[in-house]
Amino acid sequence: MESPKPAPDIATPDEVLETFTQLMRGEKTSEQLKAAEQLAKYHGLMTPREDTPALRAEVADAIDAAVAQIRCREAVDG
């Protein structure tokens, strides 16, 4: 069985990507920004960073260090 051909007035996925790419590389416009955003999403460049235990520990250590520094300043200022 042959897969149906898209209607001639409907863009194929490749045509959409080509259009976004052309817009992104064109003059600096709001359309360019939107095209770049859509391409970034397509390529998975806008996925949120994973929250890992190591990252949480790093943030907790930085907070502890900042709190200790504040307490030290308070003790000195008295």
PDB file of N, CA, C and O in Angstrom:
ATOM      1  N   MET A   1       0.835  -1.180   0.000  1.00  0.00           N
ATOM      2  CA  MET A   1       0.000   0.000   0.000  1.00  0.00           C
ATOM      3  C   MET A   1       0.880   1.243   0.000  1.00  0.00           C
ATOM      4  O   MET A   1       1.813   1.344   0.797  1.00  0.00           O
ATOM      5  N   GLU A   2       0.599   2.162  -0.864  1.00  0.00           N
ATOM      6  CA  GLU A   2       1.385   3.388  -1.005  1.00  0.00           C
ATOM      7  C   GLU A   2       0.880   4.439  -0.022  1.00  0.00           C
ATOM      8  O   GLU A   2      -0.326   4.629   0.140  1.00  0.00           O
ATOM      9  N   SER A   3       1.846   5.136   0.648  1.00  0.00           N
ATOM     10  CA  SER A   3       1.439   6.174   1.599  1.00  0.00           C
ATOM     11  C   SER A   3       0.864   7.361   0.845  1.00  0.00           C
ATOM     12  O   SER A   3       1.330   7.707  -0.240  1.00  0.00           O
ATOM     13  N   PRO A   4      -0.163   7.986   1.435  1.00  0.00           N
ATOM     14  CA  PRO A   4      -0.791   9.109   0.730  1.00  0.00           C
ATOM     15  C   PRO A   4       0.160  10.288   0.616  1.00  0.00           C
ATOM     16  O   PRO A   4       0.950  10.566   1.519  1.00  0.00           O
ATOM     17  N   LYS A   5       0.065  10.974  -0.515  1.00  0.00           N
ATOM     18  CA  LYS A   5       0.889  12.158  -0.740  1.00  0.00           C
ATOM     19  C   LYS A   5       0.203  13.351  -0.079  1.00  0.00           C
ATOM     20  O   LYS A   5      -1.023  13.456  -0.101  1.00  0.00           O
ATOM     21  N   PRO A   6       1.003  14.259   0.514  1.00  0.00           N
ATOM     22  CA  PRO A   6       0.380  15.435   1.127  1.00  0.00           C
ATOM     23  C   PRO A   6      -0.241  16.331   0.066  1.00  0.00           C
ATOM     24  O   PRO A   6       0.193  16.366  -1.086  1.00  0.00           O
ATOM     25  N   ALA A   7      -1.256  17.042   0.487  1.00  0.00           N
ATOM     26  CA  ALA A   7      -1.894  17.988  -0.428  1.00  0.00           C
ATOM     27  C   ALA A   7      -0.862  19.025  -0.837  1.00  0.00           C
ATOM     28  O   ALA A   7      -0.017  19.395  -0.021  1.00  0.00           O
ATOM     29  N   PRO A   8      -0.902  19.507  -2.079  1.00  0.00           N
ATOM     30  CA  PRO A   8       0.119  20.446  -2.553  1.00  0.00           C
ATOM     31  C   PRO A   8       0.147  21.762  -1.786  1.00  0.00           C
ATOM     32  O   PRO A   8       1.159  22.463  -1.809  1.00  0.00           O
ATOM     33  N   ASP A   9      -0.945  22.110  -1.106  1.00  0.00           N
ATOM     34  CA  ASP A   9      -0.957  23.374  -0.370  1.00  0.00           C
ATOM     35  C   ASP A   9      -0.544  23.210   1.086  1.00  0.00           C
ATOM     36  O   ASP A   9      -0.576  24.179   1.846  1.00  0.00           O
ATOM     37  N   ILE A  10      -0.156  22.002   1.491  1.00  0.00           N
ATOM     38  CA  ILE A  10       0.299  21.757   2.860  1.00  0.00           C
ATOM     39  C   ILE A  10       1.804  21.492   2.834  1.00  0.00           C
ATOM     40  O   ILE A  10       2.279  20.627   2.099  1.00  0.00           O
ATOM     41  N   ALA A  11       2.539  22.240   3.640  1.00  0.00           N
ATOM     42  CA  ALA A  11       4.005  22.109   3.667  1.00  0.00           C
ATOM     43  C   ALA A  11       4.411  20.776   4.291  1.00  0.00           C
ATOM     44  O   ALA A  11       3.792  20.301   5.244  1.00  0.00           O
ATOM     45  N   THR A  12       5.450  20.195   3.737  1.00  0.00           N
ATOM     46  CA  THR A  12       6.013  18.984   4.332  1.00  0.00           C
ATOM     47  C   THR A  12       6.880  19.393   5.526  1.00  0.00           C
ATOM     48  O   THR A  12       7.239  20.565   5.641  1.00  0.00           O
ATOM     49  N   PRO A  13       7.221  18.464   6.411  1.00  0.00           N
ATOM     50  CA  PRO A  13       8.103  18.809   7.522  1.00  0.00           C
ATOM     51  C   PRO A  13       9.425  19.423   7.064  1.00  0.00           C
ATOM     52  O   PRO A  13       9.920  20.359   7.690  1.00  0.00           O
ATOM     53  N   ASP A  14       9.995  18.909   5.987  1.00  0.00           N
ATOM     54  CA  ASP A  14      11.247  19.467   5.478  1.00  0.00           C
ATOM     55  C   ASP A  14      11.056  20.900   4.988  1.00  0.00           C
ATOM     56  O   ASP A  14      11.927  21.746   5.191  1.00  0.00           O
ATOM     57  N   GLU A  15       9.931  21.174   4.349  1.00  0.00           N
ATOM     58  CA  GLU A  15       9.661  22.534   3.877  1.00  0.00           C
ATOM     59  C   GLU A  15       9.515  23.501   5.054  1.00  0.00           C
ATOM     60  O   GLU A  15       9.974  24.641   4.988  1.00  0.00           O
ATOM     61  N   VAL A  16       8.880  23.044   6.118  1.00  0.00           N
ATOM     62  CA  VAL A  16       8.727  23.881   7.307  1.00  0.00           C
ATOM     63  C   VAL A  16      10.095  24.214   7.888  1.00  0.00           C
ATOM     64  O   VAL A  16      10.368  25.370   8.211  1.00  0.00           O
ATOM     65  N   LEU A  17      10.949  23.213   8.022  1.00  0.00           N
ATOM     66  CA  LEU A  17      12.296  23.447   8.557  1.00  0.00           C
ATOM     67  C   LEU A  17      13.099  24.369   7.646  1.00  0.00           C
ATOM     68  O   LEU A  17      13.812  25.251   8.124  1.00  0.00           O
ATOM     69  N   GLU A  18      12.986  24.172   6.359  1.00  0.00           N
ATOM     70  CA  GLU A  18      13.691  25.045   5.411  1.00  0.00           C
ATOM     71  C   GLU A  18      13.210  26.486   5.550  1.00  0.00           C
ATOM     72  O   GLU A  18      14.019  27.414   5.527  1.00  0.00           O
ATOM     73  N   THR A  19      11.905  26.678   5.694  1.00  0.00           N
ATOM     74  CA  THR A  19      11.352  28.027   5.841  1.00  0.00           C
ATOM     75  C   THR A  19      11.831  28.674   7.126  1.00  0.00           C
ATOM     76  O   THR A  19      12.258  29.829   7.120  1.00  0.00           O
ATOM     77  N   PHE A  20      11.763  27.935   8.236  1.00  0.00           N
ATOM     78  CA  PHE A  20      12.250  28.468   9.513  1.00  0.00           C
ATOM     79  C   PHE A  20      13.722  28.849   9.400  1.00  0.00           C
ATOM     80  O   PHE A  20      14.139  29.895   9.898  1.00  0.00           O
ATOM     81  N   THR A  21      14.505  27.998   8.744  1.00  0.00           N
ATOM     82  CA  THR A  21      15.930  28.274   8.600  1.00  0.00           C
ATOM     83  C   THR A  21      16.162  29.529   7.772  1.00  0.00           C
ATOM     84  O   THR A  21      16.998  30.358   8.130  1.00  0.00           O
ATOM     85  N   GLN A  22      15.436  29.679   6.676  1.00  0.00           N
ATOM     86  CA  GLN A  22      15.574  30.872   5.841  1.00  0.00           C
ATOM     87  C   GLN A  22      15.193  32.126   6.619  1.00  0.00           C
ATOM     88  O   GLN A  22      15.878  33.144   6.532  1.00  0.00           O
ATOM     89  N   LEU A  23      14.100  32.056   7.380  1.00  0.00           N
ATOM     90  CA  LEU A  23      13.683  33.203   8.186  1.00  0.00           C
ATOM     91  C   LEU A  23      14.718  33.534   9.248  1.00  0.00           C
ATOM     92  O   LEU A  23      15.037  34.701   9.476  1.00  0.00           O
ATOM     93  N   MET A  24      15.240  32.498   9.894  1.00  0.00           N
ATOM     94  CA  MET A  24      16.216  32.701  10.961  1.00  0.00           C
ATOM     95  C   MET A  24      17.475  33.387  10.439  1.00  0.00           C
ATOM     96  O   MET A  24      18.080  34.200  11.138  1.00  0.00           O
ATOM     97  N   ARG A  25      17.863  33.061   9.223  1.00  0.00           N
ATOM     98  CA  ARG A  25      19.091  33.625   8.651  1.00  0.00           C
ATOM     99  C   ARG A  25      18.859  34.962   7.957  1.00  0.00           C
ATOM    100  O   ARG A  25      19.811  35.592   7.499  1.00  0.00           O
ATOM    101  N   GLY A  26      17.625  35.395   7.873  1.00  0.00           N
ATOM    102  CA  GLY A  26      17.292  36.637   7.180  1.00  0.00           C
ATOM    103  C   GLY A  26      17.543  37.851   8.048  1.00  0.00           C
ATOM    104  O   GLY A  26      18.318  37.812   9.004  1.00  0.00           O
ATOM    105  N   GLU A  27      16.860  38.942   7.687  1.00  0.00           N
ATOM    106  CA  GLU A  27      16.992  40.184   8.441  1.00  0.00           C
ATOM    107  C   GLU A  27      16.516  39.988   9.870  1.00  0.00           C
ATOM    108  O   GLU A  27      15.720  39.093  10.153  1.00  0.00           O
ATOM    109  N   LYS A  28      17.007  40.828  10.765  1.00  0.00           N
ATOM    110  CA  LYS A  28      16.644  40.731  12.173  1.00  0.00           C
ATOM    111  C   LYS A  28      15.212  41.213  12.369  1.00  0.00           C
ATOM    112  O   LYS A  28      14.941  42.413  12.358  1.00  0.00           O
ATOM    113  N   THR A  29      14.308  40.269  12.546  1.00  0.00           N
ATOM    114  CA  THR A  29      12.906  40.598  12.742  1.00  0.00           C
ATOM    115  C   THR A  29      12.324  39.700  13.827  1.00  0.00           C
ATOM    116  O   THR A  29      12.976  38.765  14.292  1.00  0.00           O
ATOM    117  N   SER A  30      11.101  39.994  14.220  1.00  0.00           N
ATOM    118  CA  SER A  30      10.433  39.125  15.181  1.00  0.00           C
ATOM    119  C   SER A  30      10.184  37.753  14.560  1.00  0.00           C
ATOM    120  O   SER A  30      10.163  36.744  15.264  1.00  0.00           O
ATOM    121  N   GLU A  31       9.997  37.717  13.247  1.00  0.00           N
ATOM    122  CA  GLU A  31       9.838  36.433  12.567  1.00  0.00           C
ATOM    123  C   GLU A  31      11.110  35.601  12.675  1.00  0.00           C
ATOM    124  O   GLU A  31      11.056  34.381  12.825  1.00  0.00           O
ATOM    125  N   GLN A  32      12.248  36.275  12.596  1.00  0.00           N
ATOM    126  CA  GLN A  32      13.520  35.570  12.701  1.00  0.00           C
ATOM    127  C   GLN A  32      13.650  34.929  14.088  1.00  0.00           C
ATOM    128  O   GLN A  32      14.042  33.769  14.207  1.00  0.00           O
ATOM    129  N   LEU A  33      13.322  35.684  15.118  1.00  0.00           N
ATOM    130  CA  LEU A  33      13.409  35.165  16.475  1.00  0.00           C
ATOM    131  C   LEU A  33      12.488  33.963  16.657  1.00  0.00           C
ATOM    132  O   LEU A  33      12.888  32.957  17.243  1.00  0.00           O
ATOM    133  N   LYS A  34      11.277  34.061  16.167  1.00  0.00           N
ATOM    134  CA  LYS A  34      10.315  32.967  16.265  1.00  0.00           C
ATOM    135  C   LYS A  34      10.821  31.745  15.505  1.00  0.00           C
ATOM    136  O   LYS A  34      10.696  30.620  15.990  1.00  0.00           O
ATOM    137  N   ALA A  35      11.391  31.952  14.319  1.00  0.00           N
ATOM    138  CA  ALA A  35      11.923  30.836  13.535  1.00  0.00           C
ATOM    139  C   ALA A  35      13.070  30.164  14.265  1.00  0.00           C
ATOM    140  O   ALA A  35      13.157  28.937  14.301  1.00  0.00           O
ATOM    141  N   ALA A  36      13.953  30.969  14.847  1.00  0.00           N
ATOM    142  CA  ALA A  36      15.082  30.400  15.587  1.00  0.00           C
ATOM    143  C   ALA A  36      14.574  29.612  16.795  1.00  0.00           C
ATOM    144  O   ALA A  36      15.098  28.543  17.107  1.00  0.00           O
ATOM    145  N   GLU A  37      13.560  30.138  17.468  1.00  0.00           N
ATOM    146  CA  GLU A  37      12.989  29.440  18.621  1.00  0.00           C
ATOM    147  C   GLU A  37      12.378  28.098  18.207  1.00  0.00           C
ATOM    148  O   GLU A  37      12.566  27.088  18.885  1.00  0.00           O
ATOM    149  N   GLN A  38      11.655  28.097  17.103  1.00  0.00           N
ATOM    150  CA  GLN A  38      11.043  26.859  16.626  1.00  0.00           C
ATOM    151  C   GLN A  38      12.102  25.834  16.221  1.00  0.00           C
ATOM    152  O   GLN A  38      11.955  24.643  16.497  1.00  0.00           O
ATOM    153  N   LEU A  39      13.162  26.295  15.570  1.00  0.00           N
ATOM    154  CA  LEU A  39      14.248  25.376  15.203  1.00  0.00           C
ATOM    155  C   LEU A  39      14.950  24.832  16.443  1.00  0.00           C
ATOM    156  O   LEU A  39      15.297  23.652  16.498  1.00  0.00           O
ATOM    157  N   ALA A  40      15.158  25.687  17.430  1.00  0.00           N
ATOM    158  CA  ALA A  40      15.797  25.240  18.664  1.00  0.00           C
ATOM    159  C   ALA A  40      14.952  24.173  19.347  1.00  0.00           C
ATOM    160  O   ALA A  40      15.486  23.179  19.839  1.00  0.00           O
ATOM    161  N   LYS A  41      13.645  24.370  19.381  1.00  0.00           N
ATOM    162  CA  LYS A  41      12.751  23.365  19.963  1.00  0.00           C
ATOM    163  C   LYS A  41      12.821  22.065  19.173  1.00  0.00           C
ATOM    164  O   LYS A  41      12.880  20.980  19.751  1.00  0.00           O
ATOM    165  N   TYR A  42      12.815  22.181  17.856  1.00  0.00           N
ATOM    166  CA  TYR A  42      12.876  20.993  17.004  1.00  0.00           C
ATOM    167  C   TYR A  42      14.149  20.186  17.274  1.00  0.00           C
ATOM    168  O   TYR A  42      14.117  18.957  17.320  1.00  0.00           O
ATOM    169  N   HIS A  43      15.249  20.882  17.448  1.00  0.00           N
ATOM    170  CA  HIS A  43      16.539  20.220  17.663  1.00  0.00           C
ATOM    171  C   HIS A  43      16.781  19.873  19.129  1.00  0.00           C
ATOM    172  O   HIS A  43      17.842  19.355  19.475  1.00  0.00           O
ATOM    173  N   GLY A  44      15.810  20.152  19.987  1.00  0.00           N
ATOM    174  CA  GLY A  44      15.937  19.786  21.396  1.00  0.00           C
ATOM    175  C   GLY A  44      16.893  20.666  22.173  1.00  0.00           C
ATOM    176  O   GLY A  44      17.440  20.237  23.189  1.00  0.00           O
ATOM    177  N   LEU A  45      17.106  21.890  21.714  1.00  0.00           N
ATOM    178  CA  LEU A  45      18.050  22.783  22.378  1.00  0.00           C
ATOM    179  C   LEU A  45      17.418  23.547  23.532  1.00  0.00           C
ATOM    180  O   LEU A  45      18.121  24.221  24.285  1.00  0.00           O
ATOM    181  N   MET A  46      16.118  23.452  23.680  1.00  0.00           N
ATOM    182  CA  MET A  46      15.442  24.221  24.718  1.00  0.00           C
ATOM    183  C   MET A  46      14.856  23.309  25.792  1.00  0.00           C
ATOM    184  O   MET A  46      13.882  23.667  26.454  1.00  0.00           O
ATOM    185  N   THR A  47      15.445  22.150  25.959  1.00  0.00           N
ATOM    186  CA  THR A  47      14.955  21.255  26.997  1.00  0.00           C
ATOM    187  C   THR A  47      15.502  21.703  28.339  1.00  0.00           C
ATOM    188  O   THR A  47      16.646  22.149  28.431  1.00  0.00           O
ATOM    189  N   PRO A  48      14.692  21.587  29.375  1.00  0.00           N
ATOM    190  CA  PRO A  48      15.168  22.016  30.690  1.00  0.00           C
ATOM    191  C   PRO A  48      16.329  21.151  31.171  1.00  0.00           C
ATOM    192  O   PRO A  48      16.405  19.958  30.880  1.00  0.00           O
ATOM    193  N   ARG A  49      17.216  21.778  31.903  1.00  0.00           N
ATOM    194  CA  ARG A  49      18.353  21.064  32.461  1.00  0.00           C
ATOM    195  C   ARG A  49      17.856  20.134  33.556  1.00  0.00           C
ATOM    196  O   ARG A  49      16.982  20.496  34.344  1.00  0.00           O
ATOM    197  N   GLU A  50      18.417  18.940  33.597  1.00  0.00           N
ATOM    198  CA  GLU A  50      17.998  17.973  34.603  1.00  0.00           C
ATOM    199  C   GLU A  50      18.403  18.430  35.992  1.00  0.00           C
ATOM    200  O   GLU A  50      19.493  18.965  36.195  1.00  0.00           O
ATOM    201  N   ASP A  51      17.520  18.213  36.932  1.00  0.00           N
ATOM    202  CA  ASP A  51      17.811  18.489  38.329  1.00  0.00           C
ATOM    203  C   ASP A  51      18.431  17.224  38.913  1.00  0.00           C
ATOM    204  O   ASP A  51      17.732  16.238  39.146  1.00  0.00           O
ATOM    205  N   THR A  52      19.711  17.251  39.144  1.00  0.00           N
ATOM    206  CA  THR A  52      20.408  16.074  39.633  1.00  0.00           C
ATOM    207  C   THR A  52      20.767  16.252  41.103  1.00  0.00           C
ATOM    208  O   THR A  52      20.860  17.378  41.591  1.00  0.00           O
ATOM    209  N   PRO A  53      20.965  15.154  41.799  1.00  0.00           N
ATOM    210  CA  PRO A  53      21.386  15.262  43.206  1.00  0.00           C
ATOM    211  C   PRO A  53      22.690  16.054  43.351  1.00  0.00           C
ATOM    212  O   PRO A  53      22.853  16.802  44.316  1.00  0.00           O
ATOM    213  N   ALA A  54      23.612  15.897  42.408  1.00  0.00           N
ATOM    214  CA  ALA A  54      24.878  16.632  42.483  1.00  0.00           C
ATOM    215  C   ALA A  54      24.636  18.133  42.363  1.00  0.00           C
ATOM    216  O   ALA A  54      25.267  18.926  43.062  1.00  0.00           O
ATOM    217  N   LEU A  55      23.727  18.520  41.480  1.00  0.00           N
ATOM    218  CA  LEU A  55      23.407  19.936  41.309  1.00  0.00           C
ATOM    219  C   LEU A  55      22.744  20.479  42.573  1.00  0.00           C
ATOM    220  O   LEU A  55      23.065  21.577  43.027  1.00  0.00           O
ATOM    221  N   ARG A  56      21.823  19.708  43.133  1.00  0.00           N
ATOM    222  CA  ARG A  56      21.157  20.147  44.365  1.00  0.00           C
ATOM    223  C   ARG A  56      22.165  20.298  45.500  1.00  0.00           C
ATOM    224  O   ARG A  56      22.081  21.246  46.281  1.00  0.00           O
ATOM    225  N   ALA A  57      23.116  19.371  45.598  1.00  0.00           N
ATOM    226  CA  ALA A  57      24.139  19.446  46.641  1.00  0.00           C
ATOM    227  C   ALA A  57      25.021  20.671  46.436  1.00  0.00           C
ATOM    228  O   ALA A  57      25.403  21.334  47.401  1.00  0.00           O
ATOM    229  N   GLU A  58      25.342  20.969  45.188  1.00  0.00           N
ATOM    230  CA  GLU A  58      26.160  22.149  44.877  1.00  0.00           C
ATOM    231  C   GLU A  58      25.435  23.430  45.296  1.00  0.00           C
ATOM    232  O   GLU A  58      26.039  24.330  45.878  1.00  0.00           O
ATOM    233  N   VAL A  59      24.152  23.502  44.998  1.00  0.00           N
ATOM    234  CA  VAL A  59      23.359  24.677  45.373  1.00  0.00           C
ATOM    235  C   VAL A  59      23.252  24.771  46.886  1.00  0.00           C
ATOM    236  O   VAL A  59      23.382  25.861  47.442  1.00  0.00           O
ATOM    237  N   ALA A  60      23.018  23.659  47.560  1.00  0.00           N
ATOM    238  CA  ALA A  60      22.919  23.656  49.025  1.00  0.00           C
ATOM    239  C   ALA A  60      24.234  24.111  49.653  1.00  0.00           C
ATOM    240  O   ALA A  60      24.225  24.874  50.619  1.00  0.00           O
ATOM    241  N   ASP A  61      25.360  23.652  49.117  1.00  0.00           N
ATOM    242  CA  ASP A  61      26.667  24.077  49.630  1.00  0.00           C
ATOM    243  C   ASP A  61      26.873  25.576  49.452  1.00  0.00           C
ATOM    244  O   ASP A  61      27.396  26.241  50.345  1.00  0.00           O
ATOM    245  N   ALA A  62      26.464  26.109  48.305  1.00  0.00           N
ATOM    246  CA  ALA A  62      26.606  27.541  48.054  1.00  0.00           C
ATOM    247  C   ALA A  62      25.736  28.347  49.011  1.00  0.00           C
ATOM    248  O   ALA A  62      26.152  29.398  49.496  1.00  0.00           O
ATOM    249  N   ILE A  63      24.536  27.860  49.281  1.00  0.00           N
ATOM    250  CA  ILE A  63      23.656  28.540  50.232  1.00  0.00           C
ATOM    251  C   ILE A  63      24.249  28.497  51.631  1.00  0.00           C
ATOM    252  O   ILE A  63      24.261  29.509  52.331  1.00  0.00           O
ATOM    253  N   ASP A  64      24.738  27.337  52.044  1.00  0.00           N
ATOM    254  CA  ASP A  64      25.360  27.213  53.370  1.00  0.00           C
ATOM    255  C   ASP A  64      26.548  28.161  53.514  1.00  0.00           C
ATOM    256  O   ASP A  64      26.718  28.788  54.560  1.00  0.00           O
ATOM    257  N   ALA A  65      27.364  28.266  52.479  1.00  0.00           N
ATOM    258  CA  ALA A  65      28.527  29.148  52.520  1.00  0.00           C
ATOM    259  C   ALA A  65      28.086  30.608  52.625  1.00  0.00           C
ATOM    260  O   ALA A  65      28.686  31.385  53.368  1.00  0.00           O
ATOM    261  N   ALA A  66      27.048  30.979  51.890  1.00  0.00           N
ATOM    262  CA  ALA A  66      26.555  32.356  51.940  1.00  0.00           C
ATOM    263  C   ALA A  66      25.979  32.680  53.312  1.00  0.00           C
ATOM    264  O   ALA A  66      26.207  33.770  53.837  1.00  0.00           O
ATOM    265  N   VAL A  67      25.236  31.746  53.897  1.00  0.00           N
ATOM    266  CA  VAL A  67      24.672  31.956  55.233  1.00  0.00           C
ATOM    267  C   VAL A  67      25.786  32.085  56.269  1.00  0.00           C
ATOM    268  O   VAL A  67      25.724  32.942  57.150  1.00  0.00           O
ATOM    269  N   ALA A  68      26.798  31.237  56.161  1.00  0.00           N
ATOM    270  CA  ALA A  68      27.923  31.314  57.091  1.00  0.00           C
ATOM    271  C   ALA A  68      28.641  32.651  56.975  1.00  0.00           C
ATOM    272  O   ALA A  68      29.048  33.226  57.984  1.00  0.00           O
ATOM    273  N   GLN A  69      28.798  33.144  55.762  1.00  0.00           N
ATOM    274  CA  GLN A  69      29.454  34.428  55.537  1.00  0.00           C
ATOM    275  C   GLN A  69      28.627  35.563  56.148  1.00  0.00           C
ATOM    276  O   GLN A  69      29.187  36.478  56.751  1.00  0.00           O
ATOM    277  N   ILE A  70      27.332  35.510  56.000  1.00  0.00           N
ATOM    278  CA  ILE A  70      26.455  36.535  56.577  1.00  0.00           C
ATOM    279  C   ILE A  70      26.536  36.502  58.103  1.00  0.00           C
ATOM    280  O   ILE A  70      26.621  37.548  58.746  1.00  0.00           O
ATOM    281  N   ARG A  71      26.510  35.316  58.672  1.00  0.00           N
ATOM    282  CA  ARG A  71      26.593  35.193  60.135  1.00  0.00           C
ATOM    283  C   ARG A  71      27.925  35.715  60.650  1.00  0.00           C
ATOM    284  O   ARG A  71      27.985  36.340  61.708  1.00  0.00           O
ATOM    285  N   CYS A  72      28.982  35.461  59.911  1.00  0.00           N
ATOM    286  CA  CYS A  72      30.302  35.940  60.306  1.00  0.00           C
ATOM    287  C   CYS A  72      30.336  37.455  60.304  1.00  0.00           C
ATOM    288  O   CYS A  72      30.874  38.067  61.227  1.00  0.00           O
ATOM    289  N   ARG A  73      29.763  38.072  59.267  1.00  0.00           N
ATOM    290  CA  ARG A  73      29.709  39.537  59.188  1.00  0.00           C
ATOM    291  C   ARG A  73      28.870  40.099  60.316  1.00  0.00           C
ATOM    292  O   ARG A  73      29.229  41.125  60.895  1.00  0.00           O
ATOM    293  N   GLU A  74      27.769  39.459  60.639  1.00  0.00           N
ATOM    294  CA  GLU A  74      26.897  39.925  61.732  1.00  0.00           C
ATOM    295  C   GLU A  74      27.643  39.862  63.053  1.00  0.00           C
ATOM    296  O   GLU A  74      27.489  40.751  63.891  1.00  0.00           O
ATOM    297  N   ALA A  75      28.451  38.821  63.254  1.00  0.00           N
ATOM    298  CA  ALA A  75      29.189  38.670  64.492  1.00  0.00           C
ATOM    299  C   ALA A  75      30.244  39.756  64.618  1.00  0.00           C
ATOM    300  O   ALA A  75      30.475  40.270  65.712  1.00  0.00           O
ATOM    301  N   VAL A  76      30.887  40.110  63.512  1.00  0.00           N
ATOM    302  CA  VAL A  76      31.912  41.136  63.522  1.00  0.00           C
ATOM    303  C   VAL A  76      31.285  42.519  63.750  1.00  0.00           C
ATOM    304  O   VAL A  76      31.803  43.332  64.516  1.00  0.00           O
ATOM    305  N   ASP A  77      30.153  42.765  63.062  1.00  0.00           N
ATOM    306  CA  ASP A  77      29.487  44.074  63.173  1.00  0.00           C
ATOM    307  C   ASP A  77      28.759  44.223  64.504  1.00  0.00           C
ATOM    308  O   ASP A  77      28.486  45.334  64.958  1.00  0.00           O
ATOM    309  N   GLY A  78      28.454  43.097  65.113  1.00  0.00           N
ATOM    310  CA  GLY A  78      27.948  43.039  66.432  1.00  0.00           C
ATOM    311  C   GLY A  78      26.688  43.454  66.875  1.00  0.00           C
ATOM    312  O   GLY A  78      26.382  43.342  68.062  1.00  0.00           O
TER     313      GLY A  78
END
